Amino acid sequence: MGDGPTPPPRQICDSVYLGDLLVTAYSRFSRNHNFGSMIGKGYSVKAARMEMEQTAEGYYGAKCITDINDERYGVDMPILNAVYKILYHNASASKAVKEMAATFS
């Protein structure tokens, strides 16, 4: 496994980071949250993207981070891998999450 990038020091409790994380995870105003909810309800990626009429940057971010990790770092990222399979390989969300959870056992 390669050495991953070293992130700058930060505290997750800093308001800017925590606020962004909480909005993405819980707010109905978050595009990423809405997109993920649609996928979880069984929408196809194409249908969710068309219905939203907005960009959920996490869709593109999942591919970008996967590509960079695969090309440069090789860091084990089970959550990202599950998200990538769901978004880009039409994997069942429930199956991908179960497979991911098994990696933590």
C-alpha positions in Angstrom: 0.0 0.0 0.0 1.3 3.4 -0.9 1.8 6.4 1.3 -1.3 8.6 1.3 -1.2 12.4 1.2 -0.7 14.2 4.4 -3.7 16.5 5.2 -3.1 19.8 6.8 -3.7 19.8 10.5 -7.3 20.6 11.4 -9.9 19.8 14.0 -13.2 18.3 12.9 -14.9 20.3 15.5 -13.9 23.6 13.9 -17.2 25.2 12.9 -16.4 25.4 9.2 -15.7 21.7 8.9 -18.3 20.4 11.3 -21.0 22.6 9.8 -20.3 21.4 6.3 -20.3 17.8 7.4 -23.6 18.2 9.3 -25.4 20.0 6.5 -24.2 17.3 4.0 -25.4 14.5 6.2 -28.6 15.8 7.6 -30.0 18.9 5.8 -32.7 18.6 3.2 -31.1 21.6 1.6 -27.9 19.6 0.8 -27.7 18.5 -2.8 -25.5 15.6 -1.8 -27.9 14.5 0.9 -30.8 14.7 -1.5 -29.0 12.8 -4.2 -27.9 10.1 -1.7 -31.5 9.8 -0.4 -32.8 9.3 -3.9 -30.2 6.6 -4.6 -31.1 5.0 -1.3 -34.8 5.0 -2.3 -34.0 3.1 -5.5 -33.6 5.9 -8.0 -31.1 5.2 -10.7 -28.2 7.6 -10.8 -29.5 9.0 -14.1 -33.0 9.5 -12.8 -31.7 11.2 -9.6 -29.5 13.5 -11.5 -32.3 14.5 -13.9 -34.9 15.0 -11.2 -32.5 17.2 -9.1 -31.7 19.6 -11.9 -28.7 20.6 -9.7 -25.2 19.3 -9.4 -24.4 17.0 -6.5 -20.7 17.4 -6.4 -20.2 14.3 -4.4 -21.1 12.3 -7.5 -18.1 13.6 -9.3 -16.0 13.8 -6.1 -16.4 10.0 -5.6 -15.0 9.3 -9.0 -12.2 11.8 -8.8 -11.0 10.6 -5.4 -11.2 7.0 -6.5 -9.2 7.7 -9.6 -6.5 9.6 -7.7 -6.3 6.9 -5.0 -6.1 4.1 -7.5 -3.4 5.9 -9.6 -1.2 7.3 -6.8 -1.9 6.0 -3.3 -3.7 2.7 -3.0 -5.2 3.5 0.4 -8.0 1.2 1.5 -11.2 3.2 1.5 -14.1 0.8 2.0 -16.8 3.6 2.3 -15.6 5.3 -0.9 -15.4 2.0 -2.7 -19.0 1.2 -1.8 -20.2 4.6 -2.9 -18.2 4.3 -6.2 -19.7 0.9 -6.9 -23.2 2.2 -6.3 -22.8 5.4 -8.4 -20.6 4.1 -11.3 -21.2 0.3 -11.4 -25.0 0.2 -10.7 -24.4 -1.9 -7.5 -27.3 -2.3 -5.2 -27.0 0.1 -2.4 -28.0 -2.4 0.3 -25.6 -5.0 -1.1 -22.7 -2.6 -1.4 -23.2 -1.4 2.2 -23.4 -4.9 3.5 -20.2 -5.8 1.7 -18.5 -2.7 3.1 -19.7 -3.4 6.6 -18.2 -6.9 6.4 -14.7 -5.3 5.8 -14.9 -3.8 9.3 -15.5 -7.1 11.1 
